[in-house]
Amino acid sequence: MTVLLVDDHTMLRQGLRRGLEAEGLVVVGEAGDGEEAVRLALELRPDVVLMDVSMPNVDGIEASRRLLKADGRQKVIILTMHMDRSIIDTALRAGVSGYLTKDCSMSEVVEAIRLATTGDTVLSKNLAALMLTAARDLDANDEPLISPREEEVLQLVVDGLGTTEIAARLFISQKTVKNHLASIYEKLDARDRTQAVLTAVRMGIVHLK
């Protein structure tokens, strides 16, 4: 897998390069600001762009938005010190495939890169507690966004159960589980299980354990 590193701190980029190359990944280039990142990403076509947020000229969120608009096949993972929920939400809405904080381990970064190339969305583990504090987007008197059964299915997904296990636990068919998941994805505007879980956690619909 090929990676483009984007951060305005040279020493951090050098450390990331050494760590990623030690894991067998190929760093095809480095950029020190968002504008340069977009140009190099479109030129070098890396599998994944590892992008900081706070940078000169163009910040990482705007750079991600521009890049993904220009080439929807690109995968962008934010790697930053920012843990502000509004920034995380903005990044995810921009279409990034992951959001990691800089105190995560190299193994987390590598795993996030690998998952991004398969189409999954990854959130840094240490952000789980922050996301659990998110208030529900819907008032308690409003009609629930997803049905009680869909909530059950999604909570079991959060708990780590696969389709077969969920079907057995709820005494329904695997086809019914898949139908529930398809409905959940549509209602939460999610493209896969991971993104559905992240959205549901932010809204307080389900909880990480």
N, C-alpha and C positions, 0 to 999 in steps of 0.2 A: 504493500500500500504506500501511496505517496502523500506527503503532507507539506503544506505551506505554513510557515510560522509567522504570525503577525503580532508584534509587540514592540513598543517603543523603547524597551530596555534591552540593550544588546546582550548583557550578561545572562538575562533570563532566557533569551532565544538560544544562546550558546549552550546553556544547561539543558534546555529542552531537546535541542538537536542531539546532544550526546546521549541523553536518555532514550530517545525514540530510536536512534540508529542502533543502540545496544539491543533494542527489542526487535530489530529486523525491519523497521520501517525506513522509508527513504524520504529524507527532507529535500524537496526539490528547490526550495527558495525561502527567503526571509524578507519581511517587509516591516518598516518602522512606523507606518501610519496607514489609515484606512484607505486613502486614495491610492497609494502604492499597492496595497493589498488587492484591491479590485483589479487593477491593471495586471499584476503578476498572476492572479488566479485565472483570469481569462486567457492569459498567454501560456501558462504552464499546465493548466488543467489538472491540478492535484486531485486525488480522491477526497481529501479532507483539508479544510482550512481551519487552523487553530487560531482563534481571533481574540485579542484583548478588547476591552471596552473603551477605556480612557486613553485616547491617543490624539496627537495633533492633527490638524487639517480636517480629517473626517473620522468620527468615532467608530468603534467597532460595530455598533448596532446599525448605524446608517450604511456602513460599508457592507455589512451582511445583507441588508435589504437591497442595496444596489446590485450586489453580486448575484443574489438568488433571483432577482428580477431579470437579469441579463442571461443567466444560465441556471435554470431550475434543477439541473442534474448535480450541481455542486452541493457538497455537504459542508456545513459550517458548524464548528463547536466553539462556543464562547468559553474562554479561560480568563478569569478575572478575579479581583478581590471584592467586587461589588456583590453584596447579598441582599440588596434592596428588592422587595417583591415586585415593585412596579417595573424595575429594570428587567427582571427575569421575565415577567409577563410580556413586556415589549419585545424582548429578544425572541421569545417563543412565537409571538404573533408575526414576527419578521420571517419566520420559517427556519430558524436554526435547528440543527439536529441534536444539540446538547448544550448544557450550561454547567460548567465546572468552576469551582473556586480554586485559587492558587495554592491553598493548603492541602489539596488532595494529593494522593500518591501518584507516582509515575504509572503504576499498574492500573489505576483508575483512568488515567488519561489514555493509555493504550487500549483499554477495554472500551472506552467511549468511542474512540476512533474506529475500532473494529465493528462496534454495533451500529455506528452511523452509516457505515458502508452497506449495511444490510437493510437500512431504512428505518431503524429504530430511533427513538428520541431518548436521550439520557440526561438525567439530572444528578448533580453531585450528591452523594449520600448525606453530607453534612448540611444540606439544605432541607432535608426532610422535616426537621423540627420547625423550621421557619414556615414551610408550606402548611404544616398542620395548624398554624395559628390563623390562617386565612379565614376571614369571615365568609359566610355563605353569600352568594350573589343574589339569592332569592330570599324574600321575606318569608318568615315561617308560615304566614297565612296564604302565601301564593301556592299555586299548584306545583307539585314537584316536577323538576325537569325530566327526571327518569322515573320509571315505575318502581314500586317496591321490589318486584322480582328482578328487574334489571340491576337495582342497587345490590341485591344479594349476589348476583352473578359477578358484578364488578368488585365487590369486596373479596370474593373468593379469588379473583384474579390478583388482587393486591396481596392476598395471603400466599400467593405462589402456586395455586392449583392450575393445572392444565384443563383443556376442554373435557377430556374423558373423566377426570376427577370431579370437575364441577357437575357434570351430568349425573354421576353416581351419587354425589352428596345431596343434590336437589331432586333426585328421582325423576329426571327428565332426559330426553334423548340428546345426543351430541348435536344433532341438527338444530334442536331448539336452543341450545346454548349458543351456537353460532348465529342464529337469528337474533337472539338477545344482544349479542356483541355487535352485530351489524347495526342494530337500532341505537345502541349506546354510542357508537362511533359517529353516527349521523347527528344525534342530538347534541353531542359534545363537540362536534366539528373536529374530530380526531381522526388521524390516518392509521393508527395502530394501537395496540394494547397499552404500550408505554405512555403514549401521549394522552390516551383516555384516562389513565390512572393519574397522571400529573394534573390534568384539568379537574378531575373529580376531587383530588386531594385539596387543590386550591379552593374549590367551592365548598369543601367540608362535607361532601356527599359520602366519601369513604375515608378510612383512616389507616395510616401505616402503623404497624405494630413493632 
